[in-house]
């Protein structure tokens, strides 16, 4: 059994459309159970899932919205 991971990706974007695009990329990734935008400026994408490759996910989000960086990976 794989452990669930909480992955936090920092996204530097001000527009709602860009946030939705980032969420769309995260939702389609393999093993993702839930995606949420958090933070005061809605600048954190919080992904929870099993067997998710955090680096690959961050790279995919970065391709779509340019400014994204992996902030934290935590086992739940």
CHARMM internal coordinates of N, CA and C (Angstrom, degrees):
IC EDIT
DIST 1 N 1 CA 1.4618
DIST 1 CA 1 C 1.5319
ANGL 1 N 1 CA 1 C 109.97
DIST 1 C 2 N 1.3054
ANGL 1 CA 1 C 2 N 115.99
DIHE 1 N 1 CA 1 C 2 N 130.98
DIST 2 N 2 CA 1.4631
ANGL 1 C 2 N 2 CA 120.71
DIHE 1 CA 1 C 2 N 2 CA 178.87
DIST 2 CA 2 C 1.5220
ANGL 2 N 2 CA 2 C 109.78
DIHE 1 C 2 N 2 CA 2 C -84.76
DIST 2 C 3 N 1.3083
ANGL 2 CA 2 C 3 N 114.67
DIHE 2 N 2 CA 2 C 3 N 147.82
DIST 3 N 3 CA 1.4527
ANGL 2 C 3 N 3 CA 119.69
DIHE 2 CA 2 C 3 N 3 CA 177.46
DIST 3 CA 3 C 1.5184
ANGL 3 N 3 CA 3 C 110.27
DIHE 2 C 3 N 3 CA 3 C -84.30
DIST 3 C 4 N 1.3213
ANGL 3 CA 3 C 4 N 114.78
DIHE 3 N 3 CA 3 C 4 N 147.68
DIST 4 N 4 CA 1.4633
ANGL 3 C 4 N 4 CA 118.92
DIHE 3 CA 3 C 4 N 4 CA 175.44
DIST 4 CA 4 C 1.5131
ANGL 4 N 4 CA 4 C 109.32
DIHE 3 C 4 N 4 CA 4 C -75.16
DIST 4 C 5 N 1.3135
ANGL 4 CA 4 C 5 N 115.38
DIHE 4 N 4 CA 4 C 5 N 145.98
DIST 5 N 5 CA 1.4578
ANGL 4 C 5 N 5 CA 121.54
DIHE 4 CA 4 C 5 N 5 CA 177.78
DIST 5 CA 5 C 1.5192
ANGL 5 N 5 CA 5 C 109.32
DIHE 4 C 5 N 5 CA 5 C -122.26
DIST 5 C 6 N 1.3229
ANGL 5 CA 5 C 6 N 113.89
DIHE 5 N 5 CA 5 C 6 N 147.44
DIST 6 N 6 CA 1.4625
ANGL 5 C 6 N 6 CA 120.94
DIHE 5 CA 5 C 6 N 6 CA 171.73
DIST 6 CA 6 C 1.5195
ANGL 6 N 6 CA 6 C 105.59
DIHE 5 C 6 N 6 CA 6 C -109.14
DIST 6 C 7 N 1.3188
ANGL 6 CA 6 C 7 N 115.98
DIHE 6 N 6 CA 6 C 7 N 120.82
DIST 7 N 7 CA 1.4562
ANGL 6 C 7 N 7 CA 121.52
DIHE 6 CA 6 C 7 N 7 CA -178.12
DIST 7 CA 7 C 1.5214
ANGL 7 N 7 CA 7 C 107.84
DIHE 6 C 7 N 7 CA 7 C -116.20
DIST 7 C 8 N 1.3256
ANGL 7 CA 7 C 8 N 116.44
DIHE 7 N 7 CA 7 C 8 N 127.68
DIST 8 N 8 CA 1.4642
ANGL 7 C 8 N 8 CA 121.04
DIHE 7 CA 7 C 8 N 8 CA 178.41
DIST 8 CA 8 C 1.5247
ANGL 8 N 8 CA 8 C 108.09
DIHE 7 C 8 N 8 CA 8 C -112.95
DIST 8 C 9 N 1.3240
ANGL 8 CA 8 C 9 N 115.30
DIHE 8 N 8 CA 8 C 9 N 121.33
DIST 9 N 9 CA 1.4564
ANGL 8 C 9 N 9 CA 121.88
DIHE 8 CA 8 C 9 N 9 CA 178.70
DIST 9 CA 9 C 1.5235
ANGL 9 N 9 CA 9 C 107.66
DIHE 8 C 9 N 9 CA 9 C -114.29
DIST 9 C 10 N 1.3206
ANGL 9 CA 9 C 10 N 115.57
DIHE 9 N 9 CA 9 C 10 N 125.44
DIST 10 N 10 CA 1.4568
ANGL 9 C 10 N 10 CA 120.99
DIHE 9 CA 9 C 10 N 10 CA 178.39
DIST 10 CA 10 C 1.5250
ANGL 10 N 10 CA 10 C 108.54
DIHE 9 C 10 N 10 CA 10 C -82.39
DIST 10 C 11 N 1.3379
ANGL 10 CA 10 C 11 N 116.59
DIHE 10 N 10 CA 10 C 11 N 126.51
DIST 11 N 11 CA 1.4617
ANGL 10 C 11 N 11 CA 120.90
DIHE 10 CA 10 C 11 N 11 CA 178.54
DIST 11 CA 11 C 1.5238
ANGL 11 N 11 CA 11 C 109.13
DIHE 10 C 11 N 11 CA 11 C -119.97
DIST 11 C 12 N 1.3304
ANGL 11 CA 11 C 12 N 116.55
DIHE 11 N 11 CA 11 C 12 N 125.82
DIST 12 N 12 CA 1.4586
ANGL 11 C 12 N 12 CA 121.11
DIHE 11 CA 11 C 12 N 12 CA 179.08
DIST 12 CA 12 C 1.5196
ANGL 12 N 12 CA 12 C 108.65
DIHE 11 C 12 N 12 CA 12 C -98.27
DIST 12 C 13 N 1.3244
ANGL 12 CA 12 C 13 N 115.37
DIHE 12 N 12 CA 12 C 13 N 88.80
DIST 13 N 13 CA 1.4597
ANGL 12 C 13 N 13 CA 120.49
DIHE 12 CA 12 C 13 N 13 CA 179.15
DIST 13 CA 13 C 1.5193
ANGL 13 N 13 CA 13 C 109.45
DIHE 12 C 13 N 13 CA 13 C -149.63
DIST 13 C 14 N 1.2909
ANGL 13 CA 13 C 14 N 116.08
DIHE 13 N 13 CA 13 C 14 N 145.68
DIST 14 N 14 CA 1.4670
ANGL 13 C 14 N 14 CA 120.70
DIHE 13 CA 13 C 14 N 14 CA -179.53
DIST 14 CA 14 C 1.5284
ANGL 14 N 14 CA 14 C 112.56
DIHE 13 C 14 N 14 CA 14 C -105.10
DIST 14 C 15 N 1.3469
ANGL 14 CA 14 C 15 N 117.24
DIHE 14 N 14 CA 14 C 15 N -18.59
DIST 15 N 15 CA 1.4659
ANGL 14 C 15 N 15 CA 118.34
DIHE 14 CA 14 C 15 N 15 CA -174.37
DIST 15 CA 15 C 1.5310
ANGL 15 N 15 CA 15 C 111.94
DIHE 14 C 15 N 15 CA 15 C -93.06
DIST 15 C 16 N 1.3099
ANGL 15 CA 15 C 16 N 115.18
DIHE 15 N 15 CA 15 C 16 N 144.96
DIST 16 N 16 CA 1.4636
ANGL 15 C 16 N 16 CA 122.29
DIHE 15 CA 15 C 16 N 16 CA -179.07
DIST 16 CA 16 C 1.5288
ANGL 16 N 16 CA 16 C 110.94
DIHE 15 C 16 N 16 CA 16 C -65.28
DIST 16 C 17 N 1.3272
ANGL 16 CA 16 C 17 N 116.90
DIHE 16 N 16 CA 16 C 17 N -35.91
DIST 17 N 17 CA 1.4647
ANGL 16 C 17 N 17 CA 121.41
DIHE 16 CA 16 C 17 N 17 CA -179.93
DIST 17 CA 17 C 1.5246
ANGL 17 N 17 CA 17 C 110.88
DIHE 16 C 17 N 17 CA 17 C -60.42
DIST 17 C 18 N 1.3276
ANGL 17 CA 17 C 18 N 116.86
DIHE 17 N 17 CA 17 C 18 N -42.10
DIST 18 N 18 CA 1.4672
ANGL 17 C 18 N 18 CA 121.08
DIHE 17 CA 17 C 18 N 18 CA 179.68
DIST 18 CA 18 C 1.5267
ANGL 18 N 18 CA 18 C 111.08
DIHE 17 C 18 N 18 CA 18 C -65.49
DIST 18 C 19 N 1.3211
ANGL 18 CA 18 C 19 N 116.79
DIHE 18 N 18 CA 18 C 19 N -39.10
DIST 19 N 19 CA 1.4646
ANGL 18 C 19 N 19 CA 120.77
DIHE 18 CA 18 C 19 N 19 CA 177.93
DIST 19 CA 19 C 1.5298
ANGL 19 N 19 CA 19 C 110.11
DIHE 18 C 19 N 19 CA 19 C -62.92
DIST 19 C 20 N 1.3294
ANGL 19 CA 19 C 20 N 115.85
DIHE 19 N 19 CA 19 C 20 N -42.27
DIST 20 N 20 CA 1.4636
ANGL 19 C 20 N 20 CA 120.07
DIHE 19 CA 19 C 20 N 20 CA 179.22
DIST 20 CA 20 C 1.5222
ANGL 20 N 20 CA 20 C 111.04
DIHE 19 C 20 N 20 CA 20 C -64.24
DIST 20 C 21 N 1.3287
ANGL 20 CA 20 C 21 N 116.85
DIHE 20 N 20 CA 20 C 21 N -39.09
DIST 21 N 21 CA 1.4668
ANGL 20 C 21 N 21 CA 121.21
DIHE 20 CA 20 C 21 N 21 CA 177.86
DIST 21 CA 21 C 1.5323
ANGL 21 N 21 CA 21 C 110.09
DIHE 20 C 21 N 21 CA 21 C -63.04
DIST 21 C 22 N 1.3267
ANGL 21 CA 21 C 22 N 116.68
DIHE 21 N 21 CA 21 C 22 N -43.12
DIST 22 N 22 CA 1.4639
ANGL 21 C 22 N 22 CA 121.05
DIHE 21 CA 21 C 22 N 22 CA 178.97
DIST 22 CA 22 C 1.5260
ANGL 22 N 22 CA 22 C 110.54
DIHE 21 C 22 N 22 CA 22 C -62.76
DIST 22 C 23 N 1.3236
ANGL 22 CA 22 C 23 N 116.53
DIHE 22 N 22 CA 22 C 23 N -41.91
DIST 23 N 23 CA 1.4654
ANGL 22 C 23 N 23 CA 120.69
DIHE 22 CA 22 C 23 N 23 CA 178.79
DIST 23 CA 23 C 1.5296
ANGL 23 N 23 CA 23 C 110.83
DIHE 22 C 23 N 23 CA 23 C -64.72
DIST 23 C 24 N 1.3299
ANGL 23 CA 23 C 24 N 116.40
DIHE 23 N 23 CA 23 C 24 N -39.74
DIST 24 N 24 CA 1.4587
ANGL 23 C 24 N 24 CA 121.45
DIHE 23 CA 23 C 24 N 24 CA -179.71
DIST 24 CA 24 C 1.5307
ANGL 24 N 24 CA 24 C 110.61
DIHE 23 C 24 N 24 CA 24 C -61.12
DIST 24 C 25 N 1.3364
ANGL 24 CA 24 C 25 N 116.20
DIHE 24 N 24 CA 24 C 25 N -42.06
DIST 25 N 25 CA 1.4691
ANGL 24 C 25 N 25 CA 120.97
DIHE 24 CA 24 C 25 N 25 CA 178.40
DIST 25 CA 25 C 1.5288
ANGL 25 N 25 CA 25 C 109.59
DIHE 24 C 25 N 25 CA 25 C -63.15
DIST 25 C 26 N 1.3326
ANGL 25 CA 25 C 26 N 116.67
DIHE 25 N 25 CA 25 C 26 N -44.97
DIST 26 N 26 CA 1.4625
ANGL 25 C 26 N 26 CA 121.15
DIHE 25 CA 25 C 26 N 26 CA -177.50
DIST 26 CA 26 C 1.5284
ANGL 26 N 26 CA 26 C 111.87
DIHE 25 C 26 N 26 CA 26 C -65.79
DIST 26 C 27 N 1.3143
ANGL 26 CA 26 C 27 N 117.27
DIHE 26 N 26 CA 26 C 27 N -40.37
DIST 27 N 27 CA 1.4651
ANGL 26 C 27 N 27 CA 121.32
DIHE 26 CA 26 C 27 N 27 CA -177.73
DIST 27 CA 27 C 1.5288
ANGL 27 N 27 CA 27 C 111.13
DIHE 26 C 27 N 27 CA 27 C -64.43
DIST 27 C 28 N 1.3194
ANGL 27 CA 27 C 28 N 117.16
DIHE 27 N 27 CA 27 C 28 N -34.49
DIST 28 N 28 CA 1.4637
ANGL 27 C 28 N 28 CA 120.49
DIHE 27 CA 27 C 28 N 28 CA -177.54
DIST 28 CA 28 C 1.5267
ANGL 28 N 28 CA 28 C 113.11
DIHE 27 C 28 N 28 CA 28 C -80.93
DIST 28 C 29 N 1.3264
ANGL 28 CA 28 C 29 N 117.90
DIHE 28 N 28 CA 28 C 29 N -8.73
DIST 29 N 29 CA 1.4720
ANGL 28 C 29 N 29 CA 121.18
DIHE 28 CA 28 C 29 N 29 CA 179.82
DIST 29 CA 29 C 1.5275
ANGL 29 N 29 CA 29 C 110.45
DIHE 28 C 29 N 29 CA 29 C -69.31
DIST 29 C 30 N 1.3077
ANGL 29 CA 29 C 30 N 115.65
DIHE 29 N 29 CA 29 C 30 N 147.50
DIST 30 N 30 CA 1.4600
ANGL 29 C 30 N 30 CA 122.29
DIHE 29 CA 29 C 30 N 30 CA -178.45
DIST 30 CA 30 C 1.5313
ANGL 30 N 30 CA 30 C 111.62
DIHE 29 C 30 N 30 CA 30 C -67.12
DIST 30 C 31 N 1.3368
ANGL 30 CA 30 C 31 N 116.97
DIHE 30 N 30 CA 30 C 31 N 131.63
DIST 31 N 31 CA 1.4595
ANGL 30 C 31 N 31 CA 122.26
DIHE 30 CA 30 C 31 N 31 CA 175.64
DIST 31 CA 31 C 1.5117
ANGL 31 N 31 CA 31 C 115.58
DIHE 30 C 31 N 31 CA 31 C 88.99
DIST 31 C 32 N 1.3198
ANGL 31 CA 31 C 32 N 118.36
DIHE 31 N 31 CA 31 C 32 N -3.12
DIST 32 N 32 CA 1.4689
ANGL 31 C 32 N 32 CA 121.25
DIHE 31 CA 31 C 32 N 32 CA -177.23
DIST 32 CA 32 C 1.5207
ANGL 32 N 32 CA 32 C 110.23
DIHE 31 C 32 N 32 CA 32 C -78.02
DIST 32 C 33 N 1.3442
ANGL 32 CA 32 C 33 N 115.76
DIHE 32 N 32 CA 32 C 33 N 130.51
DIST 33 N 33 CA 1.4701
ANGL 32 C 33 N 33 CA 121.75
DIHE 32 CA 32 C 33 N 33 CA 178.13
DIST 33 CA 33 C 1.5231
ANGL 33 N 33 CA 33 C 111.91
DIHE 32 C 33 N 33 CA 33 C -100.03
DIST 33 C 34 N 1.3437
ANGL 33 CA 33 C 34 N 116.73
DIHE 33 N 33 CA 33 C 34 N -38.72
DIST 34 N 34 CA 1.4639
ANGL 33 C 34 N 34 CA 119.51
DIHE 33 CA 33 C 34 N 34 CA 179.84
DIST 34 CA 34 C 1.5252
ANGL 34 N 34 CA 34 C 111.01
DIHE 33 C 34 N 34 CA 34 C -151.35
DIST 34 C 35 N 1.3387
ANGL 34 CA 34 C 35 N 114.45
DIHE 34 N 34 CA 34 C 35 N 151.64
DIST 35 N 35 CA 1.4651
ANGL 34 C 35 N 35 CA 121.81
DIHE 34 CA 34 C 35 N 35 CA 179.18
DIST 35 CA 35 C 1.5179
ANGL 35 N 35 CA 35 C 107.19
DIHE 34 C 35 N 35 CA 35 C -135.31
DIST 35 C 36 N 1.3296
ANGL 35 CA 35 C 36 N 115.49
DIHE 35 N 35 CA 35 C 36 N 137.70
DIST 36 N 36 CA 1.4566
ANGL 35 C 36 N 36 CA 120.24
DIHE 35 CA 35 C 36 N 36 CA -178.01
DIST 36 CA 36 C 1.5236
ANGL 36 N 36 CA 36 C 108.99
DIHE 35 C 36 N 36 CA 36 C -146.05
DIST 36 C 37 N 1.3381
ANGL 36 CA 36 C 37 N 116.93
DIHE 36 N 36 CA 36 C 37 N 145.25
DIST 37 N 37 CA 1.4576
ANGL 36 C 37 N 37 CA 121.56
DIHE 36 CA 36 C 37 N 37 CA 173.94
DIST 37 CA 37 C 1.5184
ANGL 37 N 37 CA 37 C 106.61
DIHE 36 C 37 N 37 CA 37 C -98.95
DIST 37 C 38 N 1.3428
ANGL 37 CA 37 C 38 N 116.20
DIHE 37 N 37 CA 37 C 38 N 127.53
DIST 38 N 38 CA 1.4680
ANGL 37 C 38 N 38 CA 121.04
DIHE 37 CA 37 C 38 N 38 CA -178.34
DIST 38 CA 38 C 1.5136
ANGL 38 N 38 CA 38 C 110.11
DIHE 37 C 38 N 38 CA 38 C -132.06
DIST 38 C 39 N 1.3216
ANGL 38 CA 38 C 39 N 115.44
DIHE 38 N 38 CA 38 C 39 N 179.95
DIST 39 N 39 CA 1.4606
ANGL 38 C 39 N 39 CA 122.01
DIHE 38 CA 38 C 39 N 39 CA 177.58
DIST 39 CA 39 C 1.5143
ANGL 39 N 39 CA 39 C 110.79
DIHE 38 C 39 N 39 CA 39 C 98.42
DIST 39 C 40 N 1.3169
ANGL 39 CA 39 C 40 N 115.27
DIHE 39 N 39 CA 39 C 40 N 157.91
DIST 40 N 40 CA 1.4597
ANGL 39 C 40 N 40 CA 121.19
DIHE 39 CA 39 C 40 N 40 CA -179.37
DIST 40 CA 40 C 1.5178
ANGL 40 N 40 CA 40 C 112.89
DIHE 39 C 40 N 40 CA 40 C -59.77
DIST 40 C 41 N 1.3163
ANGL 40 CA 40 C 41 N 117.30
DIHE 40 N 40 CA 40 C 41 N -40.80
DIST 41 N 41 CA 1.4628
ANGL 40 C 41 N 41 CA 121.91
DIHE 40 CA 40 C 41 N 41 CA 179.53
DIST 41 CA 41 C 1.5242
ANGL 41 N 41 CA 41 C 111.68
DIHE 40 C 41 N 41 CA 41 C -98.70
DIST 41 C 42 N 1.3351
ANGL 41 CA 41 C 42 N 115.95
DIHE 41 N 41 CA 41 C 42 N 14.19
DIST 42 N 42 CA 1.4696
ANGL 41 C 42 N 42 CA 121.71
DIHE 41 CA 41 C 42 N 42 CA -175.37
DIST 42 CA 42 C 1.5258
ANGL 42 N 42 CA 42 C 109.68
DIHE 41 C 42 N 42 CA 42 C 53.05
DIST 42 C 43 N 1.3239
ANGL 42 CA 42 C 43 N 115.02
DIHE 42 N 42 CA 42 C 43 N 47.43
DIST 43 N 43 CA 1.4606
ANGL 42 C 43 N 43 CA 120.49
DIHE 42 CA 42 C 43 N 43 CA -175.38
DIST 43 CA 43 C 1.5301
ANGL 43 N 43 CA 43 C 112.87
DIHE 42 C 43 N 43 CA 43 C -111.29
DIST 43 C 44 N 1.3310
ANGL 43 CA 43 C 44 N 117.45
DIHE 43 N 43 CA 43 C 44 N 17.23
DIST 44 N 44 CA 1.4566
ANGL 43 C 44 N 44 CA 120.58
DIHE 43 CA 43 C 44 N 44 CA 177.61
DIST 44 CA 44 C 1.5231
ANGL 44 N 44 CA 44 C 109.73
DIHE 43 C 44 N 44 CA 44 C -129.26
DIST 44 C 45 N 1.3162
ANGL 44 CA 44 C 45 N 114.54
DIHE 44 N 44 CA 44 C 45 N 129.51
DIST 45 N 45 CA 1.4529
ANGL 44 C 45 N 45 CA 121.57
DIHE 44 CA 44 C 45 N 45 CA 175.83
DIST 45 CA 45 C 1.5235
ANGL 45 N 45 CA 45 C 106.19
DIHE 44 C 45 N 45 CA 45 C -101.28
DIST 45 C 46 N 1.3319
ANGL 45 CA 45 C 46 N 117.24
DIHE 45 N 45 CA 45 C 46 N 115.26
DIST 46 N 46 CA 1.4576
ANGL 45 C 46 N 46 CA 121.90
DIHE 45 CA 45 C 46 N 46 CA -177.93
DIST 46 CA 46 C 1.5271
ANGL 46 N 46 CA 46 C 108.14
DIHE 45 C 46 N 46 CA 46 C -104.83
DIST 46 C 47 N 1.3291
ANGL 46 CA 46 C 47 N 115.22
DIHE 46 N 46 CA 46 C 47 N 117.94
DIST 47 N 47 CA 1.4618
ANGL 46 C 47 N 47 CA 121.76
DIHE 46 CA 46 C 47 N 47 CA -176.65
DIST 47 CA 47 C 1.5229
ANGL 47 N 47 CA 47 C 108.59
DIHE 46 C 47 N 47 CA 47 C -115.75
DIST 47 C 48 N 1.3260
ANGL 47 CA 47 C 48 N 117.21
DIHE 47 N 47 CA 47 C 48 N 131.45
DIST 48 N 48 CA 1.4601
ANGL 47 C 48 N 48 CA 121.74
DIHE 47 CA 47 C 48 N 48 CA 176.57
DIST 48 CA 48 C 1.5204
ANGL 48 N 48 CA 48 C 107.65
DIHE 47 C 48 N 48 CA 48 C -121.18
DIST 48 C 49 N 1.3370
ANGL 48 CA 48 C 49 N 115.27
DIHE 48 N 48 CA 48 C 49 N 131.06
DIST 49 N 49 CA 1.4537
ANGL 48 C 49 N 49 CA 118.85
DIHE 48 CA 48 C 49 N 49 CA -179.56
DIST 49 CA 49 C 1.5123
ANGL 49 N 49 CA 49 C 111.96
DIHE 48 C 49 N 49 CA 49 C -174.41
DIST 49 C 50 N 1.3319
ANGL 49 CA 49 C 50 N 115.10
DIHE 49 N 49 CA 49 C 50 N 177.03
DIST 50 N 50 CA 1.4671
ANGL 49 C 50 N 50 CA 121.97
DIHE 49 CA 49 C 50 N 50 CA -179.96
DIST 50 CA 50 C 1.5208
ANGL 50 N 50 CA 50 C 109.30
DIHE 49 C 50 N 50 CA 50 C -111.72
DIST 50 C 51 N 1.3216
ANGL 50 CA 50 C 51 N 116.53
DIHE 50 N 50 CA 50 C 51 N 131.07
DIST 51 N 51 CA 1.4572
ANGL 50 C 51 N 51 CA 121.21
DIHE 50 CA 50 C 51 N 51 CA 176.41
DIST 51 CA 51 C 1.5155
ANGL 51 N 51 CA 51 C 114.02
DIHE 50 C 51 N 51 CA 51 C 68.25
DIST 51 C 52 N 1.3245
ANGL 51 CA 51 C 52 N 117.47
DIHE 51 N 51 CA 51 C 52 N 25.01
DIST 52 N 52 CA 1.4600
ANGL 51 C 52 N 52 CA 121.32
DIHE 51 CA 51 C 52 N 52 CA 179.80
DIST 52 CA 52 C 1.5247
ANGL 52 N 52 CA 52 C 108.98
DIHE 51 C 52 N 52 CA 52 C -82.76
DIST 52 C 53 N 1.3273
ANGL 52 CA 52 C 53 N 116.80
DIHE 52 N 52 CA 52 C 53 N 131.93
DIST 53 N 53 CA 1.4607
ANGL 52 C 53 N 53 CA 122.18
DIHE 52 CA 52 C 53 N 53 CA 176.62
DIST 53 CA 53 C 1.5299
ANGL 53 N 53 CA 53 C 107.35
DIHE 52 C 53 N 53 CA 53 C -84.48
DIST 53 C 54 N 1.3350
ANGL 53 CA 53 C 54 N 116.35
DIHE 53 N 53 CA 53 C 54 N 103.99
DIST 54 N 54 CA 1.4642
ANGL 53 C 54 N 54 CA 122.00
DIHE 53 CA 53 C 54 N 54 CA -174.32
DIST 54 CA 54 C 1.5244
ANGL 54 N 54 CA 54 C 112.12
DIHE 53 C 54 N 54 CA 54 C -61.19
DIST 54 C 55 N 1.3274
ANGL 54 CA 54 C 55 N 117.25
DIHE 54 N 54 CA 54 C 55 N -42.20
DIST 55 N 55 CA 1.4644
ANGL 54 C 55 N 55 CA 121.19
DIHE 54 CA 54 C 55 N 55 CA -178.72
DIST 55 CA 55 C 1.5262
ANGL 55 N 55 CA 55 C 111.04
DIHE 54 C 55 N 55 CA 55 C -65.64
DIST 55 C 56 N 1.3223
ANGL 55 CA 55 C 56 N 116.60
DIHE 55 N 55 CA 55 C 56 N -43.95
DIST 56 N 56 CA 1.4702
ANGL 55 C 56 N 56 CA 120.52
DIHE 55 CA 55 C 56 N 56 CA 179.91
DIST 56 CA 56 C 1.5284
ANGL 56 N 56 CA 56 C 110.70
DIHE 55 C 56 N 56 CA 56 C -66.30
DIST 56 C 57 N 1.3234
ANGL 56 CA 56 C 57 N 116.73
DIHE 56 N 56 CA 56 C 57 N -38.68
DIST 57 N 57 CA 1.4599
ANGL 56 C 57 N 57 CA 120.95
DIHE 56 CA 56 C 57 N 57 CA 178.72
DIST 57 CA 57 C 1.5263
ANGL 57 N 57 CA 57 C 110.39
DIHE 56 C 57 N 57 CA 57 C -64.02
DIST 57 C 58 N 1.3260
ANGL 57 CA 57 C 58 N 116.28
DIHE 57 N 57 CA 57 C 58 N -44.89
DIST 58 N 58 CA 1.4692
ANGL 57 C 58 N 58 CA 120.71
DIHE 57 CA 57 C 58 N 58 CA 178.87
DIST 58 CA 58 C 1.5240
ANGL 58 N 58 CA 58 C 110.37
DIHE 57 C 58 N 58 CA 58 C -61.35
DIST 58 C 59 N 1.3155
ANGL 58 CA 58 C 59 N 116.54
DIHE 58 N 58 CA 58 C 59 N -42.16
DIST 59 N 59 CA 1.4656
ANGL 58 C 59 N 59 CA 121.22
DIHE 58 CA 58 C 59 N 59 CA 179.29
DIST 59 CA 59 C 1.5267
ANGL 59 N 59 CA 59 C 110.81
DIHE 58 C 59 N 59 CA 59 C -61.97
DIST 59 C 60 N 1.3274
ANGL 59 CA 59 C 60 N 117.30
DIHE 59 N 59 CA 59 C 60 N -42.13
DIST 60 N 60 CA 1.4644
ANGL 59 C 60 N 60 CA 121.47
DIHE 59 CA 59 C 60 N 60 CA 179.00
DIST 60 CA 60 C 1.5290
ANGL 60 N 60 CA 60 C 111.82
DIHE 59 C 60 N 60 CA 60 C -63.94
DIST 60 C 61 N 1.3315
ANGL 60 CA 60 C 61 N 115.68
DIHE 60 N 60 CA 60 C 61 N -41.90
DIST 61 N 61 CA 1.4687
ANGL 60 C 61 N 61 CA 120.04
DIHE 60 CA 60 C 61 N 61 CA 178.68
DIST 61 CA 61 C 1.5278
ANGL 61 N 61 CA 61 C 109.13
DIHE 60 C 61 N 61 CA 61 C -66.06
DIST 61 C 62 N 1.3168
ANGL 61 CA 61 C 62 N 116.89
DIHE 61 N 61 CA 61 C 62 N -41.53
DIST 62 N 62 CA 1.4633
ANGL 61 C 62 N 62 CA 121.84
DIHE 61 CA 61 C 62 N 62 CA -179.92
DIST 62 CA 62 C 1.5329
ANGL 62 N 62 CA 62 C 111.01
DIHE 61 C 62 N 62 CA 62 C -61.63
DIST 62 C 63 N 1.3199
ANGL 62 CA 62 C 63 N 117.26
DIHE 62 N 62 CA 62 C 63 N -38.40
DIST 63 N 63 CA 1.4727
ANGL 62 C 63 N 63 CA 120.92
DIHE 62 CA 62 C 63 N 63 CA 178.14
DIST 63 CA 63 C 1.5222
ANGL 63 N 63 CA 63 C 110.54
DIHE 62 C 63 N 63 CA 63 C -61.64
DIST 63 C 64 N 1.3261
ANGL 63 CA 63 C 64 N 116.37
DIHE 63 N 63 CA 63 C 64 N -36.37
DIST 64 N 64 CA 1.4678
ANGL 63 C 64 N 64 CA 121.06
DIHE 63 CA 63 C 64 N 64 CA -175.70
DIST 64 CA 64 C 1.5288
ANGL 64 N 64 CA 64 C 112.38
DIHE 63 C 64 N 64 CA 64 C -80.49
DIST 64 C 65 N 1.3514
ANGL 64 CA 64 C 65 N 117.62
DIHE 64 N 64 CA 64 C 65 N -43.96
DIST 65 N 65 CA 1.4718
ANGL 64 C 65 N 65 CA 119.08
DIHE 64 CA 64 C 65 N 65 CA -173.67
DIST 65 CA 65 C 1.5262
ANGL 65 N 65 CA 65 C 114.43
DIHE 64 C 65 N 65 CA 65 C -119.57
DIST 65 C 66 N 1.3059
ANGL 65 CA 65 C 66 N 118.39
DIHE 65 N 65 CA 65 C 66 N 8.10
DIST 66 N 66 CA 1.4701
ANGL 65 C 66 N 66 CA 125.63
DIHE 65 CA 65 C 66 N 66 CA 174.81
DIST 66 CA 66 C 1.5332
ANGL 66 N 66 CA 66 C 114.82
DIHE 65 C 66 N 66 CA 66 C 73.79
DIST 66 C 67 N 1.3174
ANGL 66 CA 66 C 67 N 119.31
DIHE 66 N 66 CA 66 C 67 N -59.71
DIST 67 N 67 CA 1.4657
ANGL 66 C 67 N 67 CA 120.94
DIHE 66 CA 66 C 67 N 67 CA -174.09
DIST 67 CA 67 C 1.5213
ANGL 67 N 67 CA 67 C 112.41
DIHE 66 C 67 N 67 CA 67 C -100.36
DIST 67 C 68 N 1.3301
ANGL 67 CA 67 C 68 N 116.12
DIHE 67 N 67 CA 67 C 68 N 93.96
DIST 68 N 68 CA 1.4638
ANGL 67 C 68 N 68 CA 121.00
DIHE 67 CA 67 C 68 N 68 CA 177.93
DIST 68 CA 68 C 1.5169
ANGL 68 N 68 CA 68 C 108.57
DIHE 67 C 68 N 68 CA 68 C -145.80
DIST 68 C 69 N 1.3202
ANGL 68 CA 68 C 69 N 116.59
DIHE 68 N 68 CA 68 C 69 N 138.49
DIST 69 N 69 CA 1.4634
ANGL 68 C 69 N 69 CA 120.05
DIHE 68 CA 68 C 69 N 69 CA 178.09
DIST 69 CA 69 C 1.5286
ANGL 69 N 69 CA 69 C 109.69
DIHE 68 C 69 N 69 CA 69 C -142.40
DIST 69 C 70 N 1.3160
ANGL 69 CA 69 C 70 N 115.04
DIHE 69 N 69 CA 69 C 70 N 144.06
DIST 70 N 70 CA 1.4591
ANGL 69 C 70 N 70 CA 121.58
DIHE 69 CA 69 C 70 N 70 CA -179.71
DIST 70 CA 70 C 1.5178
ANGL 70 N 70 CA 70 C 108.51
DIHE 69 C 70 N 70 CA 70 C -72.87
DIST 70 C 71 N 1.3249
ANGL 70 CA 70 C 71 N 115.68
DIHE 70 N 70 CA 70 C 71 N 123.06
DIST 71 N 71 CA 1.4564
ANGL 70 C 71 N 71 CA 120.79
DIHE 70 CA 70 C 71 N 71 CA -176.23
DIST 71 CA 71 C 1.5326
ANGL 71 N 71 CA 71 C 111.54
DIHE 70 C 71 N 71 CA 71 C -100.66
DIST 71 C 72 N 1.3558
ANGL 71 CA 71 C 72 N 116.35
DIHE 71 N 71 CA 71 C 72 N -43.11
DIST 72 N 72 CA 1.4539
ANGL 71 C 72 N 72 CA 118.67
DIHE 71 CA 71 C 72 N 72 CA -174.08
DIST 72 CA 72 C 1.5231
ANGL 72 N 72 CA 72 C 110.81
DIHE 71 C 72 N 72 CA 72 C -158.90
DIST 72 C 73 N 1.3354
ANGL 72 CA 72 C 73 N 115.46
DIHE 72 N 72 CA 72 C 73 N 144.40
DIST 73 N 73 CA 1.4607
ANGL 72 C 73 N 73 CA 122.14
DIHE 72 CA 72 C 73 N 73 CA 170.72
DIST 73 CA 73 C 1.5172
ANGL 73 N 73 CA 73 C 106.11
DIHE 72 C 73 N 73 CA 73 C -129.09
DIST 73 C 74 N 1.3349
ANGL 73 CA 73 C 74 N 116.35
DIHE 73 N 73 CA 73 C 74 N 126.04
DIST 74 N 74 CA 1.4603
ANGL 73 C 74 N 74 CA 120.68
DIHE 73 CA 73 C 74 N 74 CA -175.99
DIST 74 CA 74 C 1.5209
ANGL 74 N 74 CA 74 C 108.91
DIHE 73 C 74 N 74 CA 74 C -136.32
DIST 74 C 75 N 1.3277
ANGL 74 CA 74 C 75 N 116.76
DIHE 74 N 74 CA 74 C 75 N 135.31
DIST 75 N 75 CA 1.4634
ANGL 74 C 75 N 75 CA 120.38
DIHE 74 CA 74 C 75 N 75 CA 175.87
DIST 75 CA 75 C 1.5170
ANGL 75 N 75 CA 75 C 109.25
DIHE 74 C 75 N 75 CA 75 C -82.38
DIST 75 C 76 N 1.3083
ANGL 75 CA 75 C 76 N 115.02
DIHE 75 N 75 CA 75 C 76 N 138.17
DIST 76 N 76 CA 1.4786
ANGL 75 C 76 N 76 CA 120.01
DIHE 75 CA 75 C 76 N 76 CA -179.51
DIST 76 CA 76 C 1.5123
ANGL 76 N 76 CA 76 C 110.79
DIHE 75 C 76 N 76 CA 76 C -101.52
END
COOR INIT
IC SEED 1 N 1 CA 1 C
IC BUILD
